[in-house]
Amino acid sequence: MAIMLISFVFPFAYNNAKADTTQYPRLNQITFISYNGNDLNGIEAFTSGAISMYTFPIPPNKITSLPSNYSTYIMPIAFYDVLLNPLNTSFGFNPFMFQPVRYAMNYIVDRSYFVDNFLGGYGTPTYGPYAGEFEGLMTSNASAPYIDIHYNLTYANQTIYNTLIKHGAQYINGKWYYNGKPITIYFFVRTDTIVRQEYAKFLESQLQQLGFTIQEVSGNLQKQNTVIYGSDPHNSTWNIAVESWSGGYSYYDYGKPIEFLAPLFGAVPATSNISLTFGAYDDSMYETPDLFNTMSKLDAISLQLYFTQFNTSKQYYNLLSQLVSLGINDSIRVFVAESQIPIYGSSILQGVLPSVYYGNILNTPNYMTMSTPTGITTIGVRYLSQGSMNPGLGFTDAYSVGLAYSLIYPLSEAGPNGYSVPTGVILKVVNESNVSNIPVPTDAITFNTSTLQVQYVEPNTTAELSIIANFAPLMNNDKFADNQSITLADIINIYLEAQKMLSPNSSISDPAVESFYSFAMYPSVIGFKIINSTTIQIWGDVRFFDPLYAAETLLGNFLPLGGYSPAEFFPWQEYSAMNWVVSHGLAAWDKPTATAKGIDWLSIVSPKDVGYMMQALNNYSSTGYIPQDLMDVQKLSGFNLVNETEAVQGYKNLINFINKYGNAFVSDGPFILTSYSVTSGGAVVVRNPNFNLSLPSVVFQIPMLYTLSFQVPSIVGAGQTLTGQVLQTPDGSKVTTPAPNVIVYAQLVNSNGEVVRVYNVTTNSNGQFSFTLPPGLNGKYYLRIFTYTYQNIMMDPTVYTLLVVPSITTTTSTTSTPPSSTTTSTTSTPPSSTTTSTTSTPPSSTTTSTTSTPPSSTVTIVVAAVVVIIVIVAAVLLIRRR
């Protein structure tokens, strides 16, 4: 593969020459107490010492007291947006079915006001799907045309008026009507979250000023999952909702904009020519032609990204930029801000590891490193779960995932640089090509989703990539929670399960899982071959300008399950039991199918669903059942994967575990779930005695928080030099020092959204830097500043407004070369959000337009230098609903 050299360093891997002899996890037991959405009770329990940490972020202005000695941890904790229903709805006239009205919401949401007043200043305003990660920098030219978006109710008012009048609405005495009825906006309000409930009130007041009638639909995440994500938005009564998502920053993160913007992953309330609304409903007849066309374009770009149909970094970032620009303009999701509200921890709880990669204090590395003098701790959580736990299409909420990370061991992890490193697996690139010309041997095995048969690949089959994955580190140093050994049968079974879910002919498939796992279909994974008892070789059509990331992508396509988490490692016997439950129509993998059929959303911690699974386990144990596809793999490969005796013993182990602990969460993580009760709101995990794994040293690095000090005069002259300073604070510490050798990357953008100058400088030993403005400037400009190092991805860009006047004496400036995948200027202009004006008189807005001042600080992170090696495994972390 030809690799395009670009001007930043790939943090491909890690320097971990010295083995870590620490025994993990360092805690013996963790008790989780759920406060069922009552955050103030949770923080009061922390203040009183009843719990060592409350893990849900609460705006500091809502906290009346804290313990005298506590630690503060900051990370990208939540991503906020406003979701709009874009369909022609059955329950009334929907103004958001028109793109100009949706786009006008960008001028209503008031991002800076949201950060300052609802997040207490702990956040980064954003108008795109990226906030402060590396992809935000690399797509910054695509977002530059939108940099002038700010709160302007007058502009939004005019746009909405022009659009609705054009489509037959009437504006009478300050109120909107259609066919004589008030235009009512059904606002789903999360009453269990402080930030979203208060912000919803603000948005309601803005929409009421514009003449709309507001009807609240209130509820928690479970109701939101049903009313919004689990129902057809054409019929389900909602127009608007404030969303919050958990999910951190990855070095390569094309999954986030795909999920936010395109129907492909089943998270968008619209239909394209290849994907359904929320993965389940064909709403094309209820969409405007321009919406359907835009959704189809977004899906087409998303498929190119997910099937890695590009050869260079330039092509990759061009596709990402197209996706970002189209999505911002379409505005089904109006992006608001990334929250960095602190999490507070007791001084007794040591070894806390906040994660920029996870965007959650509850992450597997942190579960491994936390410690107390007694080896026992109690942690407060907002909820134990607000969704369902199953590896098909569960783990969609941050609460389920936060608990699950104590019970699983992902095959990849990342430190503060966001670049994944291998954990539990050794991955080697055998061959790679930009075209499909690598021969696949005829004894390689594949699963035919049409015939539901395991077979050899066809003769003359070729691939773009071949890798070898050796799972010996995992298999030799860990066991499942029920004391079963982890075998190649369990690993290969994950591939077989995913392929069956992708087949419309399978009894365990449905449209939602087919859509969600479409990236794993043939030819993303063409075939595999067993090398020995711990190792397989995999072929697929995957390419990436970073060959190491291409390899991890292929492995991820081979092992894609877990929903919105990496929770996929369960014994094959447990998958057989779950399949029996789903195929008998007793439960479904996903919420839309469960709602449509009136059955359970399968959960391995639900007593009812676990009871169904026990029926299957007892039946299979009595017969020594082995799935036919596993037997076929065994026959075609010539390797003994499992026999009847081992199968029966595995069933017995599972049955004994469930009888003892009352749940079926039998995975491979550092802890075992010994108690789980929604009724009592508590869960207990204890150390897995068979867990003998560590993590690469880079994963255990503490993030460094950067603060940007940059003062802009009210008026600046062309050619003037502007100076600033970057300070650094280790996350969880109170010690701040100047930050040397930090890259300060800035874009100077004119009022037309054109990038006219790029700066790329490095701070000196005192953390100081300077920019010199070009001569000949005159008028209003924006300066967007990113601060980062090659090993960090949390940049949190800050935008400053410059009023520049010509200078009599000009100064020639020198600029540094920007990353080669961006350009120093663009001729694109911001899309127009207004329609052709009519002769009708628009209503007067009662609020004058204002431009909020952006925050004056940026937070970012850095880790120790890394070295490049050939072996890597990474994961694209999907975002989860909060």
N, C-alpha and C positions, 0 to 999 in steps of 0.2 A: 504494500500500500504506500502510495506517495504521501508523505506527511508535509503539510504546509508549515513552514517555520514562521512563527509569529513572535511578537516582541514581549510576551510575558512568559514566565516559567511555568511549566506544568508541574504541580506538586504530586507527581505520580505515585510516590510511595513513601517509605519511612525508613529511618535508621534505627534498627532494633537489634543491634548486635548482642547486647547483654540480655540474657533471659531473665524474665521477671519471676522471682521465686515466691512472691506474695501469694497467699492462699485466698482465692476469691470464691464467693463474696465474703466480705469482712463482717457482715452482720449474720446472725443466726436466725433472726425472726423479725418480720415487719408486720405490724398491725395497721390496717387501713380503716379509717373511720370516715364515712360519708356524711357530709352536712347537707345533702339533698338540695343544693342550690343556695343555701343560706350562707353567703360568703362572710357576713359580719360575725355570725356564730363561729365560723371556722377561724377567723383571725383572733377572736376573743379567746378561743381555746388555745391558740398558739401563745398569745400574750400571757395567759395564766399558767403555761407550762404543761398543759394537758397533752399537747402534741408537740413534736419537735419541728414540724414544718407544716404550713398550709400551702398546698401546691397549686392553687388557682390564683391568678393575679388579681389584686384588688387595687383600684386607683388610690394612691397615697392620701388624697384629700378625703377619702371615705374612712380612713383608719384613725381612730381617736387615740390609740396608745399602742406601744410595742414594748417588748422586754428591754431591759437596760443594756443587755449585751446580745446582739444579734448580727447576723451576716446578711448582706444584700446580694442577690444574684440577678443578673440582667442578661437577657437573650431575646431573640425574636420570638415572642411568646404567642402571638395571635395576629392573624391577618383579617382585617375588616373590609367588607364591601356591602353594597346595597344591591340585592337581587331584584330584578324587575321581570314580571310576567309579560312576555312579548307576544302572546297569542290573542286572537279574537275570541274572547271568552264567552261562555254560554250564560254567565250570571250577570252580564251587563256590559256596557260600553267600556272598553279598556284603553285609556289614552296611551299606555305604554306599548301598544302594538305598533306604534309609529316611531321609527328611528329618531326623528328630530326631537320628539318628546323625551325619549330615553337619553339622548345625548345632552339635552338641556339639564338633566339631573346632575350632570357634572358641575354645573354652576349653582346648585342648590345645596349639595352635601356639605360644603364648607369644611374642607379637610383640616386646615390649620386650627379652626375653632374646635373641631373634634379632638385633635391631639392635645390642645392646651386645656380644654375644659372637661373632657371626658376621660382622657388618659393621664391627666395631670402633667402633661409635658413629656411623658415617656413614650415617644413614638415618632414615626417618620411618615409624613403625608405622602401618598402616592396616587397617581392617576392611571397606573398600569398594573399588570399582574406581578411585576417585580418591585420590591422595595429597596433592599440594601444588599442583595447578593450580587455575585460576579456577573451573572447574565444581565442584570440591570445595567451594568456598565457597558457590556458588549452590545446591548440593544439601545443604547442611549440616543443614538441618532434617530431611531424610529420613534422614540417617545418625545424627542425635542420639539416637534411641531405642536405638541399639546402642553408645553411648559407654561403657557399663559393662562391655562384654565385656573380660575379662581372663583370665589363666591361672588355671584352677580345675579341677584334675584330679578333685577330689571331685564337683563338680557334673556334669562330663562323664561320670564313672563311673556316677552314678545315672541319668542320662538314657539312656545306652547300655544299661544293665541293664534298665530298664523297657521299652525298645523291643524288644530282642532276645528277652526272655522272652515278651513278647506275641506274637511271631512264631515261636515254637516252638524257639528255641535253648535250650541247657542250659549252665549254669555249674557246672562240676565241678572241685573242688580248684584253684581259681584259674585255670581255663582255660575258654575258650568252645568249645562243640561244637554241631554240627547234624547230626542223624541219625547220631550216634555218631562223626563225624569232626571233627577240630579245625577251627575256623574260621580259615582261613589268609588273611592279607592279603598280596597280591603287591605289593611296593613297588619301583617302578622308581627306581633310584638312578643319578644321573649321576656316574660315576666320573671324569669329566674336568674337573670343576669343584670347587674347594676348598669354596666356601660350601655348595653344594647337597649335596655328599657328606657333609659333617660335620653339616649340619642334618638330613639324612635319618636319620643315626644317632641323633640326639636324638629325633626323632619315633618311630623304631622302638622306642626304650626306653620311651617313654610308652605306646605301644600294647601293648607286651608287659606293662607293669605292669597294664594293664586286662584282660589275659587272652587276648590274641590271639596266634596263631602267625604269625611273620613269615617270608616268603620273598622274598629280594632278587632283582630282575631288573636287572642292571647293564648300562650301555652309555653311549655318547655321544649327541650330538644326532641323528646319522644313524640310530642304532638307535631313538631315541625317536620320530623321524619315522615309522619303520616300525611299531614295536610299538604306539604310542599313536595318533598322528594319521593313520597310513596304514592302519589296520586297524579292523574292527568291534569296538568295546569289549565287545560281548556275548560274543565268542569270544576276543579277544586277552587274554592272561594278564597283567592288571595291575588293581590296585584304587586305587592312590594314586601320585602323583608330585609332586615339587617342581618347579615351573615358574619360569622367569625369562624376562622379555620386555624387549626393547629398544624404546624409543619415548619421545619427549619430551612436552612439554606444549604444547597448542594452546589458543588463546583460546576457541574453540568446539570441544569435543571430545566429541561424542556417539558417535563411532566406537568409542572404547575400551570403554564399558560394553556396547554392542551386541555387540562381538566377545567380550568376556569372559563375558557372561551369557546371550545369546540364541543359539539354533541358526542364526539367519539367515545369518551369515557362514561357517558351516561350521567353527567352532572350538570347538564345545561337544559333548561326548559324549552327546547326547540328541536325541530327535526331537520335533517339534511337529506341529501340524496343517498346517503349510505348509513346514517345513524338515526335512531329514534329518540324522541323526547325522554329524558331521564332513562334512556336505554330500554324503554318499554312501550311508548305510545307513538303512533303515527299521527302527528298533528300538522302535517304539511298543508292540509286544506284550510287550516285556521291561521296560516302565516301569510304575511304580505309577500309578494314575489321577491322583493329585495332582501327580506329576512331569510327566506329559503336559499337564495343564491349566496348570501354571505355565509350562512351556516355550511353550505356545501364547499365553499372556498376554504373556510377554516378547517373543515375535516380533511380536505385534500392536502393542505399544508401539514396538518397534524400527522397524517399517514406518512408523508415523506419524512418527517422527523422521527416518528416512532419506528418506521422500517429503515431508518438511517439511509435514506436515498440521497446521499450527498458524499462528496469525496474530500472536501477541504473545509477548513474552519470558516472561510469566507462564505461558502455556500450554506453552511449550518447557521451562521449568525444572520445571513440574509433571510433564510426561512423563518427563524425566530422573530426577526424584525417585522416581516410581513404579518405574522400571526399577532404580534403585539399591536401593530397599527390598526389592523382590521378589527380586533377585539375592542380596543378603546373606542373606536369610532362607532361600532355597533351598540355598545353600552347595554347589553343585557345585564352584565355586572358592572356597576359603577364603583370603581375601587376608591377606598378612602384612606387607609393607613395601616402600617405595621405597628403593633403594640410592643413596647419593651417595658411594660409595667413590672416592677421588681417582684421577685419571690423572696420571702424572708425565712431564714433558718436559724435554729437555736445554736448557741455556741457549743453545746454538748454534741451536736451532730457534726462530725468531722468528715473530711474526704468528699464533700459535696462537689459534684462535677456538672455545672450547667453546660448545656450543649447547644451550640449554634446550629449544628447539623440536625438535631431532632426538633429544636424549638420547644423543648419540654424538659423540665427538671426531672421528670420521671422517664429515664432512659436506661438502657441496659448497662452502659459503662458506669453510670451513677449508682445503680443498684449494686454493682460489684464493688465500688470504692467507698461507699458510705460506711461509717463506723460510729459506735458509741462505746463507752467504757464497759457496759454490760453486754454488748452484742445484741441488744434488743432495742427497737424503737417503735414509736407510733407516729403515723403520718396522717394528716387530714387531707381528704380529697373532696372535690365538689360533688361528684357522683362516683359510684363504682362503675356505672355504665349508663349510657343513654341510647344504646343501640343494641347490637347483638354481637356475640363472639362466635364466629365460624370462619374457617379458612377459605370458603367459597367467595362470599361477598358480604362478610361481616366486618367487624373492626372499622366501621366508618366514623365512629365518634372518638374524640381525643381521650375520653375517660376510660373506655375499654382498652384502648391502645396503651395508655399510660400504665395500667395494671399489667397488661400482657407483656410489656418489656421486662418485667421481673421474671417472667416464666419462659422466655425464649432466648435463643442465642443467634442473632442474625449472622449471616455469612459475610457481612461486610460492616465496617464501622468507619467513622471519620472523626478526626479531631477538629480543632477550630478552623482549619483550612478548608473543611468541607469536602475534601477529596477522599474517597473511600479506600480502605486498605483491607486485605484479605483477613478473615477470621475463621478459622476452622476448615479452610480449604486452600489448596495450592493450585493456582490457575496458570496455565502455560499456553501461549499462542503457538500453534503448530504451523499455520499457514494463513495468509490473508491476501485479499485482492480487491480491487475496486470493481471488478466484474465477477460474475459467477462462473469461474473457470477452475475451481479446485475440485478434483475428482472425489466423489463420495463412494467408498467401496460398496460393493453390492451386498456385503454381509452386514452393513449398517442397518439399524432397525428404526422404523418409524411407525406412527399411529395414523391410520387412515380414518379421518373424521367422517367420511361418507359411508364407509362400510362398517365402522366401529371395530376394525380389526388391526391387530399388530402384524406388521409384515416387514419384509426387506424393502429397502428403497429400490426404485426402478433403476435398471441399467442406464448408464450414461448420465446419471444425475450429478450435478455440480453445485458448488456452494461458493460463497464469498469469504467464509471464515471457518477455521477449524481450531478448536481448543481442546486441551486436556484438563480435566478437573479431578483432583485427588482429594478425597474427603477424609483421608487418614487422620489428620489432626482432630477432627470432630469425632470420628468414630472410635478412636483409641482413648479419648480423654473425657468422654461424656456418655451419658445414657438418658433415656427418656425417664420422666418422673415416676413411671410405674416399674422401673428397674429393668426394662427391656433394653437390649443393645440396639444402637442405631445401625442399620444395615443398608446396603445398596438397594435392597428391595424397597425400603421406606423412601429413599431418595428418588428412584426411578418412578415410583408410584405417584409422586407429585406431578411429574410430567404427564403420566397417563391420565390422572384425574383432570388436569387442565384441558387436555385434548378432548376428553369426553364432554366437558362443560362447553367446549367450543362447537360441538356437533349438534345441530338441530334434531338429529335422529336419536339422541341419547335421552334416557329417562331422567338424567340428573341435570339437564341443561334447561335454560330459559333465555329469553332475549337479553335480559340485563347482564347475566354473566357472559354471554356470548360477546356482547358489546365491550364489556370491561376488559376481557382478556383477549380481545381481537389481535393485540400486538404479538401474541404468542402463537398465532396460527402459522401453518405452513405457508411460505418457506422461511419464516423467521427461524424456526427450528426444522431442519430437514431430516435429521436422523442422528442416532447415537450408536456407540459401540462400547461394550464392556471390555475394559483392558485387564482388570484384575478385581479382587474383592473390594477395593476401595476407590477405584478409578474408572472414569468413563471418558470417552472422546465424543465431542459434539460438533456437528456441522450445521451451519445455517447461513442465510443471506442477511448478514449484518456487517456494516462497515461504519467506521468512524475515523476521523482524522487523528484521533488519539487511539492507537491500536489496543492499548491496555483497557481503555473504557469500552472499546468494541467487544473485547473478550468478556468483560463483566456484563455487558448488555445481553450477549448470547446466553450466558449462564442464567441471567435473570429471566430471559424468555423461556428457558428450559424449566426453571423452577419459579413460576409466576404467581403462585397462589398466596393467600394471606389477606385479600381485600386491600385495605388501606394501611397495611402493616406487613412486616416480614414474618408473620406468624403462620408458617406453612408446615413446619416440621412436627408431624404427628405420626404415630405408628400407622402402617398401612391398614392394620385391622380397624383402627378408629375411622379412617376414611371409608372403609367398607360399611361400617355401622351408619355413618352419616349418609352415605349413598342410599342405604336401605330406607332411611327416614324420608329423604327427599323423593325418591322414586315411588314411594307409597303415598305421596301427597300429604304427609303429616306435617311437613314444614318445608320452607323454601330457603335457598341460599341468601336471597336478597329481599329488601323491603318492598319494592314494587310488586313482585310476584306474590309475596305473602299477603299483601293487602288485597290484590286482585282476586286471589283464591280464598281469602278468609281463613288463612292458616298461620301457623307460627313462623316468625323469622328465626330460623334455626340458631340455637345458642348452646354451646357446650357447657354452659354453667346454669342453664335453665333446668330445674328438676323435671319438668314435663318432657322436654326434649331429650334429656339424658335418660329418662325412663324409656322413651321410644328406642334410643340407642341400645339400652340394655337388652331389650327384646331381641334385637338383631345379634348382639354379641353372644347371648346365650344360645341362640339357634346356630350361629356359625361355629361356636366352640364345640357344640355337640357333633357337628359334621366335619370339622376340620377344613372349613371352607377357605379356599384360596382363589382370588379373582382370576378369571380366565385370561385377562390380558397380562397379568404378572406371570402366569404359567407359560403363555406364549412367548414372552420375552426370554424366559428361562430356556425354553425349547430352542428358539432361534439363535440365541447367543451361545448356547452350550455351557453356560455358567449356572451353578446351583445357587439360586437366590433364597429360596425358602422351601421347607418341607412341611408335611402335615403336622409333625410333632412340634416344630417351632411355631407353626401357626396357632395350634391349640394353646400352647403355653403363652403366646402373646395375648390371645383372647382372655385367658384366665388372669393374666397380670392386669389387663384393663378392667375386668370385672371387679377384681379385688380392690383396685384403686378407687373405682367409683363407689363401691360399697363402703369403703373406709372414709372417703373425703366428700362424697356427695356431688362431685363434679367430674367432667371429662376433659379438663384442660391438662392433657398429658403431653408435654413438650420437652424441650431440651435445655431450658434456661438455668440460671443460677439458683432459682428458687422453685418450690413446689407449692401449689395452691391447696392448702389444707382446710380452709373454711371460706365460704362465700355465701352471703345472705343479703338479698335485696331488702327483705323485711327488716332486719336489724340494722342494715346499712353498714355492714362491716365485712372485712376479709382479712385472712391471715395467710402469710406465706412463710415457709421455713426453708432453710438452706438445703439444696439438693446435694446429698452426700456423694453422688456420682459425678458431680461437676468439678472438673480439674483443668479448666481452661483459663487463660489470661487474655489480654488484648495487646496489640502493638502499642509501643510507648507513645506514639503520636496521638493516639486516641485519648490518653490520659492527660494531655496538655491542658492547662488552665487558660481559658480565653483572656485576651487582653482587650480592655475597653478603651477606645480612643475618644477624646473630646476635642472638637475643633473650635478654636477661638479665632474669629475672623470678623473684623469690624469694617462696615462699609459706610463711608460718608454719605450724607443726604444727596450731594452732587459731587461727581468725580469728573476729572478732565481726561480727555483723550491723551494717551501716552502716560497716564499716571500709574505709579507702582502701588499695588495693594499688598499688604503683609498679613501674615497670620501665624498661628502656632498650634501644634497638635500635642496634646497631653495623653498619658496612658495610665490606666489603673487595672491591675489584675482583678478579674471578676471575683467578687466576694471579699475584696480587700478595701481598705479605706486610704491606702497610700497612693498618691498620684505624683508622677514625675514627667518631665519633658520626654517626648517620643521621637528619637532620631530615626533616620532611614525609613520613614514612612512615605509612600508614594501619594502625592496629591495630584489628582487628575481632575481637570476642570474644563467645562464647555462654556464658551461665551456664545449666547444665542440671541439673535435679534427678535424684534417684535413680530416678525413673520414666521418664527419657528425655525429659522435657518441657523445652523452652527457656523459661526464666522471665524472662530478661533478655538484651538484646543491647547491646553497647557498640560504638561506632564513633568512635574518637578518632584524632588525628594527633600524631606526635611533635613536640616542640619543637626548638629549635636545637641542643640537646645530645642529641637522640635520646630524650628521656625522655617518659613517658606515665603516666597513672594511671587506675584504676577505683575507683569507690565502690560497695560492695555494697549492695543494697537493705536496708531495715529489715525486721525480722520473719522473717528467715531462721533456720532451725534444722535441723541435720542435715548429711548428706553431699551435696555438690554437685560438679559438674565444671565447670571453666573451660577452654574450648577457644579458643586464640588463633591468629589468622591475621595475618601481617604482609605488607603489599604496597603497591605504588603502582598508579595507574591504568594504568601502562605495564608492569607485570610480572605474571607468572602463576605464579611459583614461590613458594608461600607456606609449605608444610610446617607444617601446624597442629600445635600442641603442646597436650596435654591435661594439666591439673593437677587434683589432687583437693583439695577444700576441706572441712574439717570446721568447720562454722559453728555458733557458739553465740549465743543471743540476747544483745543488748547492752542495757544499762540506758538508755544515751543513744543514741538512733538519729539517723542522719544522712540527710537526704533527698538522693537522688542524681539526677543528670540524665544521661540517655542520649541518644546520637546516633541518628539515623534509619538503620536498616540498608538495604541495597539493596532496592528495592521488590519484587524477585522472590523474596525470602525473607520470612518472617514472624517476629515476635518471639517467638512461642510456638507450641507445638503440643500437641494433646491426645492424640497417638498414644502408644501404649505399646509397649515392645519385644516382638517376637513370642516366644511361648513355644517353647522347644526341647525341652520334655519331653512325654512321653506320659502318659496316665493311669497312675498308680502301681499296681503289683500287690502282692499280699500276700507275694510271695517276698522273701527277704532279699537285698539287693544286696551284691556283694563290697565289701570295704574297700580303698580306694586306699592304696597305700604312701607316697604323696607328699601332704603337706598342701598346701592351696591357698594361693597367694600372689598378691599383686598387685605386679607390677614397677613401678618408678618410671619415668615417661616421661623422655626426654631433656630437657635444660633449654635447648636451643637450637633455633632455626628458621632455615633458610637460604632466602633469596629473592633476587629480582633486580629491577633497574630500568634503564630506558633514558631517554635524553633525551626531552623533550616532543615530541609528534607533532601534526600538523595533519590535519584531515579533508579529503579530496578525494573525487571521485566514482568514480575508477577503482581497482579492486582485483581481485586474483586471489589465492586462498588454497588450501590443500590440507589435507584431513584426513589426518594421518599415522597409518597403522595401525601397531600394535605388531608386532615381529618376535621370533621365538623365539631364545633364546640357548642 
